[in-house]
């Protein structure tokens, strides 16, 4: 490429870049009139270094300090409201030095929210929330102490217990009195927690239900609440099997799930007998074998086809 054309291309590119830079700079920056202020000494003896300032007028938006304008004294743009700003290190009046740091924008005004500050909880400072909880906890504790004083007639206003601990003590005393009144049992109030008292109450009630319903007595001290529920369910299921199928099952030997399976196998065997007209010993077949046979026979019956005699004969042979 000839030199003249290369030179023209370079000038054209530079002109384009210059125009782009002008477009990117805010209009109020271009229009700013400024002048340089020479360094001087204040009345208190402190020295002010030379700096640039805008020409005096009544327009605030063209000042260096206006948000978004370029400040030549700092070599940076003035932060826009809501953005963080950098504070250079400085000496306090007492001579202590404050390191440079970021702070929330000062342009949010007096009406700015507490949550805008770095000291708020969302910025990992727990002081505010701690103080709020302490005040709330103090009021709740005072209210709970007054309530317990009216309920139980004793004053423990000087207790070191927290509000949540007082709630646990209140619940414990209430449950203690309930167990004593309903079951005639006196527990150690100082060593038995509220949750332990709930468990004891449930075990006593379940043991009484088993005795009332089946005439069987179980010591609630020796069994957990879940064990007593399992015993109740097994006795009930064994009794239902006897009532529905006239078949005795010892609930002590079998688990609850075993009893449910026995009940289901007998029921399916009866349905097979009603379809095939032939008796079947449910004890010789598993649940899945009986279910498969029942579904096969039921499908043939619904399709008005002849039942699978081979399968039925096989069942008959196995029963014999």
C-alpha positions in Angstrom: 0.0 0.0 0.0 1.4 3.5 -1.0 2.6 5.6 1.9 0.1 8.4 1.3 -2.8 6.0 1.6 -1.4 4.4 4.7 -1.0 7.8 6.3 -4.6 8.7 5.4 -5.9 5.5 6.9 -4.1 6.1 10.2 -5.5 9.7 10.4 -9.0 8.4 9.7 -8.7 5.8 12.5 -7.4 8.4 15.0 -10.3 10.7 14.2 -12.8 8.0 14.8 -11.2 7.2 18.2 -11.2 10.8 19.1 -14.9 11.2 18.3 -15.7 8.0 20.3 -13.9 9.3 23.3 -15.8 12.6 23.1 -19.2 10.8 22.9 -18.3 8.7 25.9 -17.5 11.7 28.1 -20.6 13.2 29.8 -21.7 16.6 28.3 -21.5 18.3 31.7 -17.8 17.3 32.0 -17.0 18.9 28.6 -18.9 22.0 29.5 -17.2 22.4 32.8 -15.1 25.6 33.2 -12.3 25.1 35.7 -9.3 27.0 37.0 -6.3 26.1 39.2 -6.1 27.2 42.8 -2.6 27.8 44.0 -1.5 26.2 47.3 -1.9 28.4 50.4 -1.7 28.3 54.2 -4.8 28.5 56.3 -5.3 30.7 59.4 -4.7 27.6 61.6 -1.3 27.1 60.0 -2.3 24.0 57.9 -1.2 23.9 54.3 -3.6 23.3 51.4 -2.0 21.9 48.3 -2.8 23.3 44.8 -6.0 21.9 43.3 -8.5 22.3 40.5 -12.0 23.7 41.0 -14.9 24.6 38.8 -15.7 28.2 37.9 -18.3 29.7 40.2 -21.9 29.5 38.9 -25.3 28.4 40.1 -25.2 25.0 38.4 -24.4 22.1 40.9 -24.4 19.4 38.2 -21.1 20.6 36.7 -19.2 20.5 40.0 -16.4 18.0 40.4 -18.2 16.6 43.5 -21.4 15.9 41.7 -22.1 12.2 41.3 -20.8 10.8 38.0 -18.5 13.8 37.2 -14.8 13.4 36.7 -12.7 14.9 39.6 -9.2 15.8 38.3 -8.0 16.3 41.9 -8.6 12.6 42.6 -8.1 11.3 39.1 -11.4 9.4 39.3 -15.2 9.9 38.8 -17.3 11.0 41.8 -19.3 7.9 42.9 -23.0 7.7 42.0 -25.5 7.3 45.0 -25.8 3.8 46.2 -22.2 2.8 45.2 -19.4 2.3 47.7 -16.6 4.9 47.9 -13.0 4.7 48.8 -11.7 6.8 51.7 -7.9 7.5 51.6 -6.0 7.1 54.8 -5.8 10.1 57.1 -4.8 11.4 60.5 -7.4 12.2 63.1 -7.2 15.4 65.3 -5.8 13.2 68.1 -2.9 12.1 65.9 -4.1 8.5 65.2 -4.0 7.3 61.6 -7.0 5.8 59.9 -6.1 3.4 57.1 -7.8 3.7 53.7 -11.1 1.9 53.5 -14.4 1.5 51.6 -17.6 3.1 53.0 -21.2 3.4 51.8 -21.9 6.3 49.6 -22.4 9.6 51.5 -24.8 10.8 48.8 -27.7 8.7 50.1 -28.6 11.6 52.4 -30.0 11.7 55.9 -32.9 9.5 55.0 -30.7 6.6 54.0 -31.6 3.2 55.5 -29.6 1.5 58.2 -29.3 -1.5 55.9 -27.2 0.6 53.4 -24.3 0.8 55.8 -21.5 -1.7 56.0 -22.1 -2.0 59.8 -25.5 -3.6 59.1 -26.1 -7.4 59.7 -26.1 -8.2 56.0 -22.5 -7.2 55.9 -21.6 -9.7 58.6 -21.7 -7.3 61.6 -23.8 -9.0 64.2 -23.8 -6.2 66.7 -27.2 -4.8 65.7 -29.0 -8.1 65.7 -27.4 -9.1 69.0 -28.6 -5.9 70.6 -32.0 -6.4 69.2 -32.2 -10.0 70.5 -31.0 -9.0 73.9 -33.7 -6.4 74.2 -36.4 -8.8 72.9 -35.1 -11.6 75.2 -35.2 -9.3 78.2 -38.8 -8.4 77.6 -39.9 -12.0 76.9 -38.1 -13.1 80.1 -39.8 -10.5 82.2 -43.2 -11.5 80.8 -42.5 -15.2 81.5 -41.4 -14.5 85.0 -44.6 -12.6 85.8 -46.6 -15.4 84.3 -44.9 -18.1 86.3 -45.2 -16.0 89.5 -49.0 -15.9 89.0 -49.2 -19.7 88.1 -47.0 -21.1 90.8 -46.8 -18.4 93.4 -43.0 -18.0 93.7 -40.7 -15.2 92.7 -37.6 -16.1 90.8 -37.0 -12.7 89.2 -33.2 -12.9 90.1 -32.8 -16.2 88.2 -29.9 -16.5 85.7 -32.0 -18.7 83.4 -32.7 -17.4 79.9 -36.2 -17.0 78.4 -36.0 -20.3 76.5 -34.8 -22.1 79.7 -37.7 -20.6 81.6 -40.1 -21.9 79.0 -38.7 -25.4 79.4 -39.0 -25.2 83.2 -42.6 -23.9 82.9 -43.6 -26.8 80.5 -41.8 -29.3 82.8 -43.8 -28.2 85.9 -47.0 -28.3 84.0 -46.4 -31.8 82.7 -45.1 -32.9 86.2 -48.4 -31.8 87.8 -50.4 -33.5 84.9 -48.7 -36.9 85.4 -49.1 -36.7 89.1 -52.8 -35.8 88.8 -53.7 -38.3 86.0 -51.5 -41.3 86.9 -50.6 -40.7 90.6 -46.9 -40.9 89.8 -44.4 -38.5 91.3 -41.3 -37.8 89.2 -38.1 -36.1 90.1 -38.7 -32.6 88.8 -35.1 -31.6 88.9 -33.7 -34.6 86.9 -36.5 -35.3 84.4 -36.7 -33.1 81.4 -39.9 -31.9 79.7 -39.3 -34.3 76.7 -38.7 -37.2 79.1 -42.0 -36.4 80.9 -43.8 -36.5 77.5 -42.3 -39.9 76.8 -43.3 -41.2 80.2 -46.8 -39.9 79.9 -47.2 -41.6 76.5 -45.9 -44.9 77.8 -48.2 -44.9 80.8 -51.3 -44.1 78.6 -50.4 -46.8 76.1 -49.9 -49.5 78.8 -53.3 -48.6 80.3 -54.9 -48.9 76.8 -53.5 -52.4 76.3 -54.6 -53.5 79.7 -58.1 -52.1 79.2 -58.6 -53.5 75.6 -56.9 -56.9 76.0 -56.5 -57.6 79.8 -52.8 -57.8 79.4 -50.5 -55.8 81.8 -47.2 -54.4 80.7 -44.8 -52.4 83.0 -44.3 -49.1 81.2 -40.9 -48.8 82.9 -39.6 -51.9 80.9 -40.8 -50.9 77.4 -40.3 -47.8 75.2 -43.2 -46.0 73.8 -42.6 -47.5 70.3 -42.3 -51.0 71.7 -45.7 -50.6 73.4 -47.2 -49.3 70.1 -45.9 -52.4 68.3 -47.3 -54.7 70.9 -50.7 -53.1 70.6 -50.6 -53.4 66.8 -49.6 -57.1 66.9 -52.4 -58.0 69.4 -55.0 -56.1 67.3 -53.9 -57.8 64.0 -53.9 -61.2 65.6 -57.4 -60.7 66.9 -58.6 -59.5 63.5 -57.2 -62.6 61.8 -59.0 -64.8 64.3 -62.2 -62.9 63.8 -62.1 -62.7 60.0 -60.5 -66.1 59.2 -61.1 -68.2 62.3 -57.3 -68.8 62.4 -55.3 -68.4 65.6 -51.9 -66.7 65.3 -49.6 -66.1 68.3 -48.8 -62.4 68.3 -45.8 -63.0 70.5 -44.1 -65.2 67.9 -44.8 -63.0 64.8 -43.8 -59.5 64.0 -46.5 -57.0 62.9 -45.4 -57.2 59.3 -45.5 -61.0 59.4 -49.1 -60.8 60.7 -50.1 -58.4 57.9 -48.6 -60.9 55.4 -50.5 -63.8 56.9 -53.8 -61.9 56.8 -53.2 -61.0 53.1 -52.3 -64.5 52.1 -55.4 -66.0 53.7 -57.5 -63.3 52.0 -56.1 -64.0 48.5 -56.4 -67.8 49.0 -60.1 -67.3 49.7 -60.5 -65.3 46.5 -58.8 -68.0 44.5 -61.1 -70.6 46.0 -64.2 -68.5 45.0 -63.0 -68.3 41.4 -61.7 -71.8 40.9 -64.0 -73.6 43.2 -61.1 -75.5 44.6 -59.6 -75.3 48.1 -56.0 -74.1 48.5 -53.7 -74.2 51.5 -52.3 -70.7 51.8 -49.5 -71.9 54.1 -47.8 -73.7 51.2 -47.6 -70.6 49.0 -45.8 -67.3 49.3 -47.7 -64.0 49.0 -46.3 -63.4 45.5 -47.2 -66.9 44.3 -50.8 -66.5 45.5 -51.1 -63.1 44.0 -49.8 -64.3 40.6 -52.3 -67.2 40.6 -55.2 -64.9 41.6 -54.4 -62.4 38.8 -54.1 -65.2 36.2 -57.5 -66.7 37.2 -59.2 -63.4 37.4 -57.9 -62.4 33.9 -59.3 -65.6 32.4 -62.6 -65.1 34.1 -63.0 -61.6 32.8 -62.1 -62.7 29.2 -64.7 -65.6 29.4 -62.0 -68.1 28.7 -61.3 -71.4 30.3 -59.0 -71.1 33.4 -55.5 -72.4 33.1 -56.3 -75.9 34.2 -52.7 -76.9 34.2 -51.9 -74.2 36.8 -55.0 -75.2 38.8 -54.1 -78.8 38.7 -50.5 -78.0 39.7 -51.9 -76.1 42.7 -54.2 -79.0 43.5 -51.3 -81.5 43.3 -49.2 -79.3 45.6 -52.0 -79.1 48.1 -52.4 -82.8 48.2 
